[in-house]
Each structure stands twice: as C-alpha cells, then as structure tokens.
Amino acid sequence: MKKSLTILLLLFTSSVLTGTVFGQQDFQKWLTYNNQTKISDKWGVTFDLNHRTKGTTLFYPSLVAARAGFSYFTPKNISLSAGYAWFGTYLEKGEPILLDENRIWQQLQVNRNYSKIHLTHRFRAEQRFIEVMPEFKTKTYSYDTFNRLRYALQLQGPIFENLKGIQWYTANEIMFNAGNFSKGSLFNQNRTLAGLILSAGKQVDLSITYQMIYQHFPQTQNNEFINSGRFTILHKMDFSSR
C-alpha cells in the first residue's frame, strides 16, 4: 500500500514539473454515465456517455463523447477490454465549430484488495484520429493520427466502518503521446482526482469528484491548468448468474 501511495505522489509531481502552465481555462463541469454489464462469468460490455461544459453554462457543451467496448474477465481480478470511442470538441471561433475524434482503445485493468482499501491499476492504449483545427488544415478533411498511452492508479475505501454506502476515492492518471500529432512532446496530460462514491442501490452508485488537470496542447504548444467538477452515474449490471 505504501508503494501505491508513493506512485500516486510521483505521478502528480512529474506532471507539475513537466512544463510551465501558460493558461488557465474556465471551470469545467463533467457529466458522465458509465455502464458496466457482465453478461457471463468471463465476458462483459462497457458503455459511457460524456457531456462537458465550461464556465457558467451547463446545457451548451464544450465536449461530447460516447465510448463502448467488450471486456474479458480472468479469475485473478484482471480484465482485458477493447473498443471504440467518438469525441466531439466544440471550438469557440465566432461560430461554434465541432471537431471530430475517432478513437480505438485497448485496456488492462488489475483490481486488488488490501484490508479495507480497494486498489485499481489501469493501463490503456489509444489510437486517435483527430480532425485538424481549421487554421491548420491543408485540405477539407484533414486528420492527425497518433497513439496515446495512459496509466491510472485509484484507491478507494470506506469513510465510516458501519456505513458502507459512502466511500472516498482518490486517483491519478498520466498520459503520453506518440506519433505525428505529438510534435516531439511526449507528455499529454495528468489528472488528479478526489471525491465521494455514494450508493444509490444495488446497481447504481453516484460519484462526486473534484478533478485537477495539467494538459499540453501540441497544435498550439501551450500548457493549460484546468479545474473541473465531475458528476458520474455508475451503473453496474450482472447477468452472469442468471
């Protein structure tokens, strides 16, 4: 457990030291629906929807996304997943402009329990196809392609011994680029999260999270600091025993 906490601290520190922050975005609000369905002892499906806004707006998105995939579960609390995701990013340049991103992803997740603490390691690889910003386009349909590697470490545990319906969690995720779009910069972003998970029933949990992000934008070569609040509906279904 001490080793995991050390890794969490090192991931956060490395992101701070990666580069100077040149700008700070408006406070963001992230709304997420996450569904994980187990259809047998070995197989499952995953699906999530994302809606993100900036500033005081709530109904006008800065980003919308949908992600889906299949999961294979091993007997040792290890799962393998793969799937497809679509992201749409809105740019404010007079008229709102929507940039598309198509993403293929693969994931390895390891779950471990230490006394009352639940520990999750998540390794994810992504192949991203991102529509180029208008001022950088050389033709009508222009996309940058590159790979991204992500590693996330999450710790979760109860706040009160006799009240299992409320849990705390903290996590850190670091991401690295490779390919044409990275323009020589490997670092992409780091996310540090802390929040509460509230049980709303046997199948539904609600997560309320504060998230701090350091992000590098290779097209403009800027680094930005982002604060966000994240509200997530976690919907788990299990048909493996039916």
C-alpha positions as CSV (number, residue, x, y, z in Angstrom):
1,M,0.0,0.0,0.0
2,K,2.8,2.4,0.8
3,K,4.3,1.7,-2.6
4,S,1.0,2.6,-4.3
5,L,0.8,5.9,-2.4
6,T,4.3,6.7,-3.5
7,I,3.5,6.0,-7.1
8,L,0.4,8.3,-6.8
9,L,2.6,11.1,-5.4
10,L,5.3,10.7,-8.1
11,L,2.7,10.8,-10.9
12,F,1.3,14.0,-9.7
13,T,4.8,15.6,-9.1
14,S,6.0,14.6,-12.5
15,S,3.1,16.3,-14.2
16,V,3.7,19.6,-12.3
17,L,7.4,19.6,-13.3
18,T,6.7,18.7,-16.9
19,G,6.3,22.3,-18.1
20,T,5.2,25.8,-17.3
21,V,1.5,26.5,-17.3
22,F,0.7,29.3,-19.8
23,G,-3.0,29.5,-19.4
24,Q,-6.0,28.6,-17.2
25,Q,-9.3,27.5,-18.6
26,D,-12.7,28.3,-17.1
27,F,-14.0,25.8,-14.5
28,Q,-15.4,22.8,-16.2
29,K,-18.4,20.6,-15.4
30,W,-18.3,16.9,-16.5
31,L,-21.4,14.8,-16.5
32,T,-20.9,11.1,-17.2
33,Y,-23.0,8.0,-17.4
34,N,-20.9,4.8,-17.1
35,N,-22.5,1.3,-17.6
36,Q,-20.6,-1.9,-17.0
37,T,-22.6,-5.1,-17.7
38,K,-21.4,-8.6,-17.0
39,I,-23.1,-11.0,-19.4
40,S,-21.3,-14.1,-18.3
41,D,-18.5,-15.2,-15.9
42,K,-15.9,-14.3,-18.5
43,W,-17.4,-11.6,-20.7
44,G,-18.9,-8.2,-20.3
45,V,-19.7,-5.0,-22.1
46,T,-18.9,-1.4,-21.1
47,F,-20.5,1.9,-22.3
48,D,-20.3,5.5,-21.2
49,L,-21.6,8.9,-22.3
50,N,-19.9,12.2,-21.5
51,H,-21.0,15.8,-21.5
52,R,-18.6,18.6,-20.6
53,T,-19.1,22.3,-20.3
54,K,-17.0,25.4,-19.4
55,G,-17.7,28.5,-17.3
56,T,-21.3,29.1,-16.1
57,T,-23.0,27.2,-19.0
58,L,-24.5,23.8,-18.3
59,F,-26.5,22.9,-21.4
60,Y,-24.1,24.1,-24.1
61,P,-21.3,21.5,-24.3
62,S,-17.6,22.1,-24.8
63,L,-17.2,18.3,-25.5
64,V,-19.5,15.3,-26.0
65,A,-18.4,11.7,-26.2
66,A,-19.5,8.1,-26.4
67,R,-17.4,5.1,-25.7
68,A,-18.2,1.3,-25.9
69,G,-16.3,-1.9,-25.7
70,F,-16.1,-5.6,-24.7
71,S,-14.4,-7.0,-21.6
72,Y,-12.9,-10.3,-20.7
73,F,-12.5,-11.3,-17.0
74,T,-9.8,-13.6,-15.7
75,P,-10.0,-15.5,-12.4
76,K,-7.4,-13.3,-10.8
77,N,-9.3,-9.9,-10.8
78,I,-7.7,-8.9,-14.1
79,S,-9.8,-7.7,-17.0
80,L,-8.9,-7.1,-20.7
81,S,-11.0,-4.7,-22.7
82,A,-11.1,-3.1,-26.2
83,G,-13.5,-0.9,-28.1
84,Y,-14.3,2.3,-30.0
85,A,-14.9,5.9,-28.9
86,W,-16.2,9.1,-30.6
87,F,-15.4,12.5,-29.2
88,G,-16.7,15.9,-30.4
89,T,-14.9,19.1,-29.3
90,Y,-16.6,22.5,-29.7
91,L,-14.3,25.4,-30.6
92,E,-15.4,29.0,-29.9
93,K,-14.3,30.9,-33.0
94,G,-17.2,33.2,-33.8
95,E,-19.4,30.3,-34.8
96,P,-19.2,27.1,-32.7
97,I,-17.0,24.5,-34.6
98,L,-17.3,20.8,-33.8
99,L,-14.1,18.8,-34.3
100,D,-14.4,15.0,-34.6
101,E,-12.2,12.4,-33.0
102,N,-12.4,8.7,-33.6
103,R,-10.6,6.5,-31.1
104,I,-9.7,2.8,-30.9
105,W,-8.7,1.7,-27.4
106,Q,-7.3,-1.4,-25.5
107,Q,-7.1,-1.7,-21.8
108,L,-5.7,-3.9,-19.0
109,Q,-7.2,-3.4,-15.5
110,V,-5.9,-5.0,-12.3
111,N,-8.0,-4.9,-9.1
112,R,-6.6,-5.7,-5.7
113,N,-8.0,-5.5,-2.1
114,Y,-5.8,-4.7,0.9
115,S,-7.8,-4.8,4.1
116,K,-10.4,-2.1,3.7
117,I,-8.7,-0.4,0.7
118,H,-9.6,-1.3,-2.9
119,L,-6.7,-0.6,-5.4
120,T,-7.1,-0.4,-9.1
121,H,-4.3,-0.2,-11.8
122,R,-5.5,0.7,-15.3
123,F,-3.3,0.6,-18.4
124,R,-4.8,1.9,-21.6
125,A,-3.5,2.3,-25.2
126,E,-5.4,4.5,-27.7
127,Q,-5.1,5.1,-31.4
128,R,-6.5,8.5,-32.0
129,F,-7.7,10.1,-35.3
130,I,-8.4,13.8,-34.6
131,E,-9.8,16.4,-37.0
132,V,-7.3,19.2,-37.5
133,M,-8.3,22.7,-36.3
134,P,-9.4,25.0,-39.2
135,E,-6.3,27.3,-39.2
136,F,-4.0,24.2,-39.5
137,K,-5.9,22.4,-42.2
138,T,-4.3,21.7,-45.6
139,K,-7.4,20.1,-47.1
140,T,-11.1,19.9,-46.4
141,Y,-10.9,16.7,-44.4
142,S,-7.7,16.6,-42.5
143,Y,-6.9,14.4,-39.5
144,D,-3.9,14.0,-37.3
145,T,-3.2,10.4,-36.1
146,F,-1.1,9.3,-33.1
147,N,-1.0,6.8,-30.2
148,R,-1.5,7.6,-26.6
149,L,-0.6,5.6,-23.5
150,R,-2.4,6.1,-20.2
151,Y,-1.8,4.8,-16.7
152,A,-4.2,5.3,-13.8
153,L,-3.9,4.4,-10.2
154,Q,-7.0,4.6,-7.9
155,L,-7.5,4.0,-4.2
156,Q,-11.0,3.6,-2.7
157,G,-12.2,2.8,0.8
158,P,-15.0,3.4,3.4
159,I,-15.3,6.6,5.4
160,F,-17.3,5.0,8.3
161,E,-17.0,1.4,9.3
162,N,-20.7,0.9,9.8
163,L,-21.8,2.9,6.7
164,K,-20.8,1.2,3.5
165,G,-22.9,3.4,1.3
166,I,-20.4,6.2,1.4
167,Q,-16.8,5.8,0.2
168,W,-13.9,8.0,-0.5
169,Y,-11.6,7.7,-3.5
170,T,-8.6,9.3,-5.0
171,A,-6.8,8.7,-8.3
172,N,-4.1,9.9,-10.6
173,E,-3.7,9.3,-14.3
174,I,-0.9,10.3,-16.6
175,M,-0.9,10.2,-20.4
176,F,1.8,10.2,-23.0
177,N,1.7,10.9,-26.8
178,A,3.5,9.3,-29.7
179,G,3.1,10.0,-33.4
180,N,2.7,12.9,-35.8
181,F,0.4,14.9,-33.6
182,S,2.7,14.9,-30.6
183,K,5.2,17.2,-32.5
184,G,8.1,16.0,-30.3
185,S,6.3,16.3,-27.0
186,L,5.6,13.0,-25.2
187,F,3.7,14.4,-22.3
188,N,-0.1,14.9,-22.9
189,Q,-1.8,15.4,-19.6
190,N,-2.1,14.5,-15.9
191,R,-5.3,14.2,-13.9
192,T,-5.6,14.2,-10.2
193,L,-9.0,13.3,-8.7
194,A,-10.6,13.1,-5.3
195,G,-14.2,12.5,-4.4
196,L,-17.0,10.5,-2.8
197,I,-18.9,7.5,-4.1
198,L,-22.5,7.2,-2.9
199,S,-24.5,4.0,-3.2
200,A,-28.0,4.6,-4.7
201,G,-29.0,1.0,-4.8
202,K,-27.7,-2.5,-5.7
203,Q,-26.8,-1.5,-9.2
204,V,-26.2,2.3,-9.1
205,D,-23.6,4.4,-7.5
206,L,-23.1,8.2,-7.7
207,S,-19.7,9.8,-7.8
208,I,-19.0,13.4,-7.0
209,T,-15.4,14.4,-7.8
210,Y,-13.1,17.3,-8.0
211,Q,-10.5,17.0,-10.8
212,M,-7.3,19.0,-11.4
213,I,-5.7,18.6,-14.9
214,Y,-2.4,19.7,-16.4
215,Q,-2.7,19.4,-20.2
216,H,-0.4,20.1,-23.1
217,F,-1.9,21.1,-26.5
218,P,0.6,20.1,-29.2
219,Q,-1.1,22.1,-32.0
220,T,-0.5,25.4,-30.2
221,Q,2.4,24.2,-28.0
222,N,0.6,25.6,-24.9
223,N,0.1,24.0,-21.4
224,E,-3.0,24.7,-19.5
225,F,-4.3,24.2,-16.0
226,I,-7.9,23.0,-15.7
227,N,-10.2,22.7,-12.7
228,S,-13.3,20.7,-13.0
229,G,-16.2,19.2,-11.1
230,R,-17.3,15.7,-12.2
231,F,-20.6,14.0,-11.5
232,T,-20.9,10.4,-12.6
233,I,-23.6,7.8,-12.6
234,L,-22.0,4.3,-12.2
235,H,-24.5,1.6,-13.4
236,K,-23.4,-2.0,-12.9
237,M,-25.4,-4.9,-14.1
238,D,-24.7,-8.6,-13.7
239,F,-26.4,-11.4,-15.8
240,S,-23.6,-14.0,-15.3
241,S,-25.5,-15.9,-12.6
242,R,-28.9,-16.0,-14.3
